[in-house]
């Protein structure tokens, strides 16, 4: 389904795609590149606008650091979030402690220091974040939780608001 965008919306879309191309998430970067190619058919200057955004982005030096190797299928993790599938995985924390986790994945976020999974931990019955590069042996469960997803996301946001209030 094609969506008609006015010129201001097209400029915002290009800025968003430029940002996505800089992410350390190869799945999102590829999708952004594919969308940019499609957009270029009707907006020939799109690629050059992305280059302008990148040239003036003060974060580029930090984002070009070496990326830790990912040991899970990031595309499958994106799908698990989008389709509300529970997942299990092994995790090594910053102290080197290894644990097995079962979580309800809610979102993948991209702070400057890596790709993180925001999830509801079933063991702790609380929100948790996990560096994706520290995850291994991920299994997507057939169990789904679409009816809980919005409430869990709201609980995570509420927890963040309470911590930083």
Secondary structure in CASP SS format (residue, H / E / C, confidence):
PFRMAT SS
TARGET T0000
AUTHOR 0000-0000-0000
METHOD secondary structure of the structure
MODEL  1
X C 1.00
X C 1.00
X C 1.00
X C 1.00
X C 1.00
X C 1.00
X H 1.00
X H 1.00
X H 1.00
X H 1.00
X H 1.00
X H 1.00
X H 1.00
X H 1.00
X H 1.00
X H 1.00
X H 1.00
X H 1.00
X H 1.00
X H 1.00
X H 1.00
X H 1.00
X C 1.00
X C 1.00
X C 1.00
X H 1.00
X H 1.00
X H 1.00
X H 1.00
X H 1.00
X H 1.00
X H 1.00
X H 1.00
X H 1.00
X H 1.00
X H 1.00
X H 1.00
X H 1.00
X H 1.00
X H 1.00
X C 1.00
X C 1.00
X C 1.00
X C 1.00
X C 1.00
X H 1.00
X H 1.00
X H 1.00
X H 1.00
X H 1.00
X H 1.00
X H 1.00
X H 1.00
X H 1.00
X H 1.00
X C 1.00
X C 1.00
X C 1.00
X C 1.00
X H 1.00
X H 1.00
X H 1.00
X H 1.00
X C 1.00
X C 1.00
X C 1.00
X C 1.00
X C 1.00
X C 1.00
X C 1.00
X C 1.00
X C 1.00
X C 1.00
X H 1.00
X H 1.00
X H 1.00
X H 1.00
X H 1.00
X H 1.00
X H 1.00
X H 1.00
X H 1.00
X H 1.00
X C 1.00
X E 1.00
X E 1.00
X E 1.00
X E 1.00
X E 1.00
X E 1.00
X E 1.00
X E 1.00
X C 1.00
X C 1.00
X C 1.00
X C 1.00
X C 1.00
X E 1.00
X E 1.00
X E 1.00
X E 1.00
X E 1.00
X E 1.00
X E 1.00
X E 1.00
X E 1.00
X E 1.00
X E 1.00
X E 1.00
X E 1.00
X E 1.00
X C 1.00
X C 1.00
X E 1.00
X E 1.00
X E 1.00
X E 1.00
X E 1.00
X E 1.00
X E 1.00
X E 1.00
X C 1.00
X C 1.00
X C 1.00
X C 1.00
X E 1.00
X E 1.00
X E 1.00
X E 1.00
X E 1.00
X E 1.00
X H 1.00
X H 1.00
X H 1.00
X E 1.00
X E 1.00
X E 1.00
X E 1.00
X E 1.00
X E 1.00
X E 1.00
X E 1.00
X E 1.00
X E 1.00
X C 1.00
X H 1.00
X H 1.00
X H 1.00
X H 1.00
X H 1.00
X H 1.00
X H 1.00
X H 1.00
X H 1.00
X H 1.00
X H 1.00
X H 1.00
X H 1.00
X H 1.00
X H 1.00
X H 1.00
X H 1.00
X H 1.00
X C 1.00
X C 1.00
END
